[in-house]
């Protein structure tokens, strides 16, 4: 066990020595705590643990500097599960510190679930504090240091910083009196107003608090407030990619169909003629549309309805799997301490989704059958067409998927409400464990303490390549202003419209969505204006005195059904266009030089802001952070390290 049997060492500093840091060679311990990983460490690909293999983590600090191929050669194939594995620059810098000082220990022999849950963070912080000193029945990791003066330096990324806060609370209660926290380094930590409040009881009088932030960190600035039980990996495992493919196919089909309607609707309506039809009771005139042109319009409508059914089918699969729940592993120390499973949506919400999907799917299926039968018959009498266009899908799609027209600014309560958006909000609310507004600085938590003036706030944005990519980064600043304003409204009034507004504002920046809106908007706008023109300029056949004047009501009903269908897409496009800041993803696409793997997002994408910018603070131990941390060390330099400088 590190520290067992060690004697207190006194530094003998020669007058010419460059080390004027301390006379006593105090034990220093650097504790690294990872942040949130994929939810529940699903799939075994990641773990918010500081170590990778039992036995390797103890007394083997060289593990930090060993390259991946060496670890694999020695059979340490689970090293990929290590939270810091993707941060070679930070690891190398910490190893350099370890090798440069005589009495600096690096503590990584711990782990936690990594789940985005306040409760699990509380358990993790308490456990690590107890693990270090042997409180609450834990075996002390530093048993040899229990009666010695020890200075701790705590470094945590993201919610690892909130685990640190929970560690500090427990340390103030159970740590030996000579154990003091001398440095706290927060890397991209979101600081809550109610959750995870720090206790300074175990702080050294000279404790320094370092907080590193990236201006474009979407997770720290916005997403962390919601404590979302993350769905990204869960959705991947439940086959959500199939939903995405179905949506893309539906969008492509709708683009073609809207263009087709724009081209063929007026010719169809202008093709009316009277046909003498034998009714069995005699010959009667019947108003019909041209079969060729009408068949094309019917095909365009099927091109809208049919792909929606495939989207609904794939959504049903995902909803069913989400309701079944998931189970996930935890680090061995946490088995029995933290939750290792979760139902992602409640049974009642699943039933609501089922009702919504069944009703919409059934309505579309009925309409599909009617449209296909009419097209196959080749007979398009106006009364029959009216019956087809008054079938359930036209009404149900308009009612369930349509939202109010956009107007800019703050949404009027209820303007973004529909059965579909209500379900989205309900699903989102079930993923919010606790909502708590966050800040990017620990200043409010430390206000009124002796350490309020010891905060060093470091902007590591210049290390991110994105800010230099103007005008994209300039637009991103506009985007951040918008989402933070929406969040402030939600904080004050908790209106569902604000959650929908937030989702729409983020969705509006997503590349494929922007491309779809750019394609749809001119088509829909032209189609709506074309229908308005038809309303004002009915074909002569239906004008007063024309042979079809008595069927004008039927014609207008057909037009209203099409308008309602088109308006569903037009209103969504309106909302998205209002919220689009003009493109925040760098064009032509490029990736961060810090992480350039095939799976990494491109610079400026939402995933880049949420993941890469959020991780920027841990890609390296940047000089400004290292300098502040090193100034707090109270152990002496090794001679070799000193002479080499």
C-alpha positions in Angstrom: 0.0 0.0 0.0 1.5 3.4 -1.0 2.7 5.3 2.1 3.1 2.3 4.4 6.2 2.5 6.5 7.4 5.8 4.9 9.2 8.3 7.1 8.7 12.0 7.0 11.3 13.4 4.8 12.9 16.8 5.4 14.1 18.7 2.4 17.8 19.8 2.7 17.9 22.7 0.3 21.3 24.0 -0.7 21.6 27.8 -1.0 22.1 27.5 -4.7 19.1 25.2 -5.2 16.4 26.5 -7.6 13.8 25.0 -5.3 12.5 27.6 -2.8 9.1 26.0 -2.6 9.1 24.4 0.8 11.4 23.4 3.6 9.5 20.3 4.5 8.9 17.7 1.9 5.1 17.3 2.4 3.2 14.4 1.0 1.2 15.6 -2.0 -1.5 13.5 -3.6 -3.1 14.4 -7.0 -6.6 12.8 -7.4 -8.1 12.6 -10.8 -11.8 12.2 -11.2 -13.5 11.6 -14.5 -16.8 13.0 -15.6 -20.0 11.6 -17.0 -19.6 8.8 -19.6 -22.1 7.2 -21.9 -25.1 6.5 -19.7 -24.4 3.8 -17.3 -21.2 2.9 -19.1 -23.3 1.0 -21.6 -21.5 -1.3 -24.0 -18.3 -1.5 -22.0 -16.6 1.0 -24.3 -16.1 3.7 -21.6 -16.1 3.9 -17.9 -15.7 7.0 -15.7 -13.0 5.2 -13.7 -9.6 6.4 -12.9 -8.0 3.0 -13.4 -8.3 0.1 -15.9 -7.2 -3.1 -14.2 -7.0 -4.2 -10.6 -3.4 -4.7 -9.7 -2.1 -2.3 -12.3 -3.4 0.8 -10.6 -1.4 0.3 -7.4 2.3 1.3 -7.3 2.6 1.5 -11.0 2.4 5.1 -12.1 4.3 4.2 -15.3 0.9 2.9 -16.5 0.1 6.5 -17.3 2.8 6.9 -19.8 2.6 3.5 -21.5 1.4 3.6 -25.1 -1.7 1.8 -26.1 0.1 -0.9 -28.1 2.2 -1.8 -25.0 -0.9 -2.1 -22.9 -2.5 -4.4 -25.4 0.7 -6.4 -25.8 0.6 -7.1 -22.1 -3.0 -8.2 -22.2 -4.5 -5.0 -20.7 -7.1 -4.9 -23.4 -9.7 -3.2 -21.2 -7.6 0.0 -21.1 -10.1 1.5 -23.5 -12.5 1.7 -20.6 -10.3 4.2 -18.9 -11.7 7.7 -18.8 -8.4 9.4 -19.5 -7.2 7.1 -22.2 -8.0 9.5 -25.0 -6.0 12.3 -23.3 -2.3 11.5 -23.9 -1.2 15.1 -23.5 -2.8 15.5 -20.1 -1.5 12.1 -19.0 2.1 12.9 -20.2 2.0 16.2 -18.4 0.9 14.6 -15.1 3.5 11.9 -15.5 6.1 14.7 -16.0 4.9 16.3 -12.7 5.0 12.9 -10.9 8.6 12.3 -12.1 9.7 15.9 -11.3 8.9 15.8 -7.6 10.1 13.5 -4.8 6.8 13.1 -3.0 4.0 13.5 -5.4 1.5 10.6 -5.6 -1.1 10.2 -8.4 -4.3 8.6 -7.2 -6.4 7.0 -9.9 -7.4 3.7 -8.1 -11.1 4.5 -8.0 -14.1 4.6 -10.2 -17.7 5.5 -10.3 -20.7 4.7 -12.4 -20.3 7.8 -14.6 -24.0 8.0 -14.8 -25.6 11.5 -15.2 -27.4 11.3 -11.9 -27.0 13.6 -8.8 -27.4 10.6 -6.5 -24.6 8.6 -8.2 -22.3 11.6 -8.0 -23.0 12.0 -4.3 -22.2 8.3 -3.7 -19.0 8.6 -5.8 -17.7 11.6 -3.9 -18.3 10.1 -0.5 -16.8 6.8 -1.5 -13.6 8.3 -2.8 -13.1 10.4 0.3 -13.7 7.3 2.5 -11.5 5.1 0.3 -8.5 7.5 0.7 -8.6 7.5 4.6 -10.4 4.3 5.5 -13.6 5.9 6.8 -17.0 4.2 6.9 -15.4 0.7 6.9 -13.4 1.2 3.7 -9.8 -0.1 3.6 -7.5 3.0 3.7 -5.6 3.4 0.5 -3.1 5.7 2.1 -2.9 4.0 5.5 0.8 5.1 5.9 -0.2 8.7 5.6 -3.0 8.8 8.2 -0.8 10.5 10.9 1.1 12.7 8.5 0.6 16.1 6.9 -0.8 15.5 3.4 -1.8 18.0 0.8 -4.4 17.0 -1.8 -4.8 18.4 -5.3 -8.2 17.4 -6.8 -8.7 17.5 -10.5 -12.0 16.7 -12.1 -13.5 17.0 -15.5 -17.1 17.9 -16.1 -19.3 16.3 -13.4 -16.1 14.9 -12.0 -15.9 18.4 -10.5 -19.2 17.9 -8.8 -18.0 14.5 -7.5 -15.1 16.5 -6.1 -17.6 18.8 -4.3 -19.2 15.7 -2.7 -15.7 14.4 -1.8 -15.0 17.7 -0.1 -18.2 17.5 2.0 -17.2 14.0 3.2 -13.6 15.0 3.7 -14.6 17.8 6.0 -16.4 15.2 8.1 -14.0 12.2 8.2 -10.5 13.1 7.1 -7.6 13.3 9.5 -7.0 16.8 10.7 -3.6 17.1 9.0 -5.0 16.1 5.6 -5.8 19.3 3.7 -7.1 20.1 0.2 -4.6 22.5 -1.3 -5.8 22.8 -4.9 -9.1 22.1 -6.7 -8.9 22.1 -10.5 -12.3 22.1 -12.2 -12.2 21.3 -15.9 -15.4 22.3 -17.6 -17.5 21.7 -14.5 -21.1 23.0 -14.4 -21.7 24.5 -11.0 -25.2 24.0 -9.6 -27.2 26.4 -7.5 -28.6 23.7 -5.2 -26.9 20.4 -6.0 -23.4 19.5 -5.0 -22.5 22.5 -2.9 -18.8 22.5 -1.9 -17.8 22.3 1.8 -14.4 24.1 2.5 -13.9 22.5 5.9 -11.0 20.4 4.7 -9.4 23.2 2.6 -5.9 24.3 3.4 -5.8 28.1 4.2 -3.9 28.6 1.0 -6.2 26.5 -1.1 -6.4 27.7 -4.7 -9.5 27.0 -6.9 -8.8 26.7 -10.6 -11.7 26.7 -13.1 -11.0 26.1 -16.8 -13.8 26.8 -19.3 -14.3 26.9 -23.1 -16.6 29.6 -24.4 -18.3 27.1 -26.9 -18.9 24.4 -24.4 -22.6 23.6 -24.9 -22.7 20.9 -22.2 -21.4 23.1 -19.4 -23.3 26.2 -20.4 -26.7 24.6 -21.2 -27.2 20.9 -21.2 -25.8 20.2 -17.8 -28.7 22.1 -16.1 -31.1 19.4 -17.0 -29.2 16.5 -15.5 -30.5 14.4 -18.4 -30.3 10.7 -18.1 -28.4 10.6 -21.4 -30.0 8.8 -24.3 -27.3 8.9 -26.9 -25.9 5.4 -26.3 -29.3 4.1 -25.2 -30.8 5.2 -28.5 -27.9 3.6 -30.4 -28.5 0.3 -28.7 -32.2 0.4 -29.3 -31.8 0.9 -33.0 -32.6 4.6 -33.2 -30.4 4.8 -36.3 -33.2 3.1 -38.2 -35.5 6.0 -37.2 -32.9 8.4 -38.6 -32.7 6.5 -41.8 -36.5 6.4 -42.1 -36.8 10.2 -41.4 -34.1 10.9 -44.1 -36.0 8.7 -46.6 -39.3 10.4 -45.7 -37.7 13.9 -46.0 -36.4 13.0 -49.5 -39.7 11.6 -50.6 -41.6 14.6 -49.3 -39.2 17.0 -51.2 -40.1 15.2 -54.4 -43.8 15.1 -53.5 -44.1 18.8 -52.6 -42.4 19.7 -55.9 -44.8 17.4 -57.7 -47.8 18.9 -56.1 -46.6 22.4 -57.0 -46.3 21.3 -60.6 -49.4 19.1 -61.0 -52.1 20.4 -58.7 -53.4 23.3 -60.8 -53.3 21.2 -64.0 -55.4 18.6 -62.3 -57.9 21.1 -61.0 -58.1 22.7 -64.4 -58.7 19.4 -66.2 -62.3 19.0 -65.0 -64.9 18.0 -67.5 -68.4 16.5 -67.5 -68.9 12.9 -68.4 -72.3 11.4 -68.9 -72.5 8.3 -66.7 -75.0 5.5 -66.6 -76.1 5.3 -63.0 -78.5 2.4 -63.7 -81.4 4.8 -63.3 -80.5 6.6 -66.4 -77.7 8.8 -67.7 -76.5 11.5 -65.4 -73.7 14.1 -65.9 -70.7 13.6 -63.6 -67.8 16.0 -63.0 -64.4 14.3 -63.3 -60.8 15.2 -63.3 -58.3 14.0 -65.9 -57.1 10.6 -64.9 -53.5 11.0 -65.9 -53.0 14.3 -64.0 -55.0 13.1 -61.1 -53.0 9.9 -60.8 -49.8 12.0 -60.5 -51.3 14.1 -57.7 -52.4 11.0 -55.9 -48.9 9.6 -56.2 -47.5 12.7 -54.7 -49.8 12.5 -51.7 -48.8 8.8 -51.2 -45.2 10.0 -51.3 -45.9 12.0 -48.3 -48.1 9.6 -46.3 -46.4 6.2 -47.0 -42.9 7.2 -45.6 -44.5 8.6 -42.4 -45.8 5.1 -41.7 -42.2 3.7 -41.9 -41.0 6.4 -39.5 -43.8 5.5 -37.1 -42.9 1.8 -37.3 -39.3 2.4 -36.4 -40.3 4.8 -33.6 -42.6 2.1 -32.1 -39.6 -0.3 -31.9 -37.5 2.2 -30.0 -40.3 3.2 -27.6 -40.9 -0.4 -26.7 -37.2 -1.0 -26.0 -36.9 2.2 -24.0 -39.8 1.1 -21.8 -38.2 -2.3 -21.2 -35.3 -0.5 -19.6 -31.6 -1.1 -19.5 -29.1 -2.6 -17.2 -25.5 -1.5 -17.0 -22.3 -2.3 -15.1 -20.7 -0.3 -12.4 -17.1 -0.3 -11.1 -16.7 -3.2 -8.7 -16.5 -0.8 -5.7 -20.0 0.5 -6.5 -21.9 -2.7 -7.0 -24.8 -2.5 -4.5 -24.2 1.2 -3.9 -25.6 2.8 -7.0 -28.3 2.1 -9.5 -27.4 -0.3 -12.2 -30.5 -0.2 -14.2 -33.2 2.1 -15.4 -36.5 2.2 -17.2 -36.1 5.0 -19.8 -39.8 5.8 -20.1 -42.7 5.0 -17.9 -45.4 2.5 -18.8 -48.0 5.3 -18.8 -45.9 7.3 -21.3 -45.4 4.3 -23.4 -49.1 3.8 -23.6 -49.5 7.5 -24.7 -46.9 6.9 -27.4 -48.7 3.7 -28.5 -52.1 5.6 -28.7 -50.5 8.4 -30.7 -48.7 6.0 -33.1 -51.7 3.7 -33.5 -54.1 6.5 -34.3 -51.8 8.2 -36.7 -50.7 5.0 -38.4 -54.3 3.7 -38.7 -55.5 7.0 -40.2 -52.7 7.0 -42.7 -53.3 3.3 -43.6 -56.9 4.0 -44.3 -56.0 7.0 -46.5 -53.3 5.1 -48.3 -55.8 2.4 -49.2 -58.3 4.9 -50.5 -55.7 6.8 -52.5 -54.3 3.6 -54.0 -57.7 2.3 -54.9 -58.8 5.5 -56.6 -55.6 5.7 -58.5 -56.0 2.1 -59.6 -59.5 2.7 -60.8 -58.6 5.6 -63.0 -61.8 7.3 -62.3 -61.6 10.6 -60.4 -65.1 12.1 -60.0 -65.1 15.2 -57.8 -67.4 13.6 -55.1 -65.0 10.6 -54.8 -61.9 12.8 -54.7 -63.6 14.8 -51.9 -64.2 11.6 -50.0 -60.6 10.6 -50.4 -59.4 14.1 -49.2 -61.7 14.0 -46.2 -60.3 10.7 -45.1 -58.8 10.5 -41.6 -55.1 11.1 -42.4 -55.5 14.6 -43.7 -57.3 15.5 -40.4 -55.1 13.5 -38.1 -51.8 14.5 -39.5 -52.8 18.2 -39.3 -54.1 17.9 -35.8 -51.3 15.7 -34.3 -48.2 17.0 -36.1 -49.0 20.7 -36.7 -47.7 23.5 -34.4 -48.7 27.1 -34.3 -47.2 29.5 -36.8 -43.9 31.1 -35.8 -43.7 34.7 -34.9 -40.2 35.2 -33.5 -39.3 36.1 -30.0 -40.8 34.5 -27.0 -43.4 31.8 -27.9 -46.9 32.6 -26.8 -48.0 29.9 -24.3 -49.6 27.1 -26.2 -48.2 28.2 -29.6 -45.8 25.2 -29.8 -48.3 22.7 -28.4 -49.6 19.7 -30.3 -50.1 16.0 -29.4 -46.7 15.3 -30.9 -44.8 18.1 -29.1 -46.6 17.2 -25.9 -45.2 13.7 -26.2 -41.7 15.0 -26.9 -41.9 17.2 -23.8 -43.2 14.4 -21.6 -40.4 12.1 -22.8 -37.8 14.8 -22.2 -39.2 15.5 -18.7 -38.9 11.9 -17.8 -35.1 12.1 -18.7 -34.6 15.1 -16.4 -33.5 13.7 -13.1 -33.3 17.1 -11.4 -33.3 20.6 -13.1 -30.9 23.0 -11.5 -29.5 26.1 -13.1 -25.7 26.0 -13.5 -22.9 28.5 -13.8 -19.5 28.2 -15.4 -17.8 29.6 -12.3 -17.6 28.4 -8.7 -17.8 32.0 -7.5 -21.4 31.7 -6.1 -20.7 28.5 -4.2 -17.6 30.0 -2.6 -19.1 33.4 -1.9 -18.7 34.4 1.7 -15.9 31.9 2.3 -12.2 32.8 2.8 -11.5 31.2 -0.6 -13.7 33.5 -2.7 -10.7 35.5 -3.6 -8.6 32.4 -4.4 -10.5 31.5 -7.5 -8.4 31.5 -10.7 -10.7 31.4 -13.8 -8.9 30.3 -17.0 -10.3 30.6 -20.4 -8.9 27.8 -22.5 -11.0 28.7 -25.6 -7.8 29.8 -27.4 -6.7 26.2 -27.4 -9.8 25.3 -29.4 -9.5 25.8 -33.1 -13.1 26.7 -33.6 -13.1 30.3 -32.5 -10.8 31.2 -35.3 -13.2 29.8 -37.9 -15.3 32.9 -38.5 -18.1 33.6 -39.4 -19.2 30.2 -38.1 -18.0 30.8 -34.5 -19.6 34.3 -34.6 -22.9 32.7 -35.4 -22.4 30.2 -32.7 -22.2 33.1 -30.2 -25.6 34.2 -31.4 -26.8 30.6 -31.0 -25.6 30.5 -27.4 -27.3 33.8 -26.6 -30.6 32.4 -27.8 -30.4 29.1 -26.0 -29.3 30.7 -22.7 -32.2 33.2 -23.0 -34.6 30.3 -23.5 -33.2 28.4 -20.6 -33.6 31.5 -18.4 -37.2 31.7 -19.3 -37.7 28.0 -18.5 -35.9 28.6 -15.2 -38.5 31.2 -14.3 -41.8 29.8 -15.7 -41.2 26.1 -16.4 -43.3 26.3 -19.6 -43.4 23.3 -21.9 -43.2 25.7 -24.8 -39.7 26.7 -23.7 -38.5 23.2 -23.9 -39.9 22.8 -27.4 -38.3 26.2 -28.2 -35.0 24.9 -26.9 -35.2 21.7 -29.0 -36.2 23.6 -32.1 -33.4 26.1 -31.7 -30.8 23.3 -31.4 -32.4 21.3 -34.2 -32.3 24.4 -36.4 -28.5 24.3 -36.4 -28.3 20.7 -37.3 -26.8 20.3 -40.8 -29.3 17.8 -42.3 -32.2 19.7 -40.9 -30.9 23.0 -42.3 -30.5 21.3 -45.7 -34.1 19.9 -45.6 -35.5 23.3 -44.6 -33.6 25.0 -47.4 -35.1 22.5 -49.9 -38.6 22.6 -48.5 -39.1 26.2 -47.8 -39.2 27.5 -51.5 -41.3 24.5 -52.5 -43.8 25.0 -49.7 -43.9 28.7 -50.0 -44.6 28.5 -53.8 -47.2 25.7 -53.2 -49.1 27.7 -50.6 -49.1 30.8 -52.8 -50.2 28.7 -55.7 -53.2 27.4 -53.7 -54.0 30.9 -52.6 -54.1 31.9 -56.2 -56.4 29.0 -57.1 -58.7 30.1 -54.3 -58.9 33.6 -55.8 -59.0 32.4 -59.4 -61.1 29.3 -59.6 -60.9 27.5 -62.9 -63.6 28.8 -65.3 -65.4 25.5 -64.9 -66.2 26.3 -61.3 -66.9 30.0 -61.8 -70.4 31.5 -61.6 -72.3 30.3 -64.6 -69.8 27.5 -65.3 -71.0 23.9 -65.5 -69.2 23.0 -62.2 -70.3 26.0 -60.1 -72.5 23.7 -57.9 -69.5 21.6 -57.0 -67.4 24.7 -55.9 -67.8 23.7 -52.3 -66.4 20.3 -53.0 -63.4 21.8 -54.8 -62.7 24.2 -51.9 -62.9 21.4 -49.4 -60.3 19.5 -51.5 -58.0 22.6 -51.5 -58.4 23.0 -47.7 -57.3 19.4 -47.1 -54.2 19.9 -49.1 -53.5 23.3 -47.5 -53.8 21.7 -44.0 -51.3 19.0 -45.0 -48.8 21.4 -46.5 -49.1 23.8 -43.5 -47.9 21.0 -41.2 -44.5 21.1 -43.0 -44.6 24.8 -43.6 -45.1 25.7 -39.9 -42.3 23.5 -38.8 -40.0 25.0 -41.5 -41.1 28.5 -40.3 -40.1 27.7 -36.7 -36.8 26.3 -37.8 -35.9 29.1 -40.2 -36.6 31.7 -37.5 -34.2 29.9 -35.2 -31.4 29.2 -37.7 -28.4 31.5 -37.0 -27.0 30.9 -40.5 -24.7 27.9 -40.1 -22.3 27.1 -37.2 -20.6 24.0 -38.7 -17.3 24.9 -40.4 -17.6 24.7 -44.2 -15.7 23.0 -45.7 -15.9 20.4 -42.9 -12.8 19.9 -40.7 -12.2 18.2 -37.4 -10.4 19.3 -34.2 -6.7 18.6 -34.3 -6.9 17.3 -30.8 -9.3 14.5 -31.8 -9.4 13.5 -35.4 -11.0 10.0 -35.4 -13.4 8.9 -38.0 -16.3 8.9 -35.4 -15.6 12.4 -34.2 -18.0 15.2 -35.1 -16.9 18.0 -37.5 -16.0 21.4 -36.1 -19.0 23.5 -35.2 -21.6 20.7 -35.3 -23.8 20.5 -32.2 -22.0 17.3 -31.2 -18.7 19.1 -31.5 -20.0 21.9 -29.1 -21.4 19.3 -26.7 -18.6 16.8 -26.7 -15.3 18.2 -28.2 -15.6 21.7 -26.7 -16.6 20.2 -23.4 -13.6 17.9 -23.5 -11.2 20.6 -24.6 -10.1 21.3 -21.0 -8.9 17.7 -20.6 -7.1 17.2 -23.9 -3.9 18.5 -22.2 -2.7 20.0 -19.0 -2.3 23.4 -20.6 0.6 25.6 -19.4 -1.7 28.1 -17.6 -3.3 25.3 -15.7 -0.1 23.5 -15.0 1.6 26.6 -13.7 -1.2 27.3 -11.2 -1.3 23.7 -10.1 2.5 23.4 -9.8 2.6 26.6 -7.7 0.6 24.8 -5.1 2.8 21.7 -4.7 4.6 21.5 -1.4 7.0 18.7 -2.3 10.5 19.3 -3.5 11.8 18.8 -7.0 14.0 16.0 -7.9 17.6 17.1 -8.7 17.5 15.7 -12.2 14.3 17.6 -12.9 15.6 20.8 -11.4 19.0 20.7 -13.3 17.3 20.0 -16.6 15.3 23.2 -16.4 
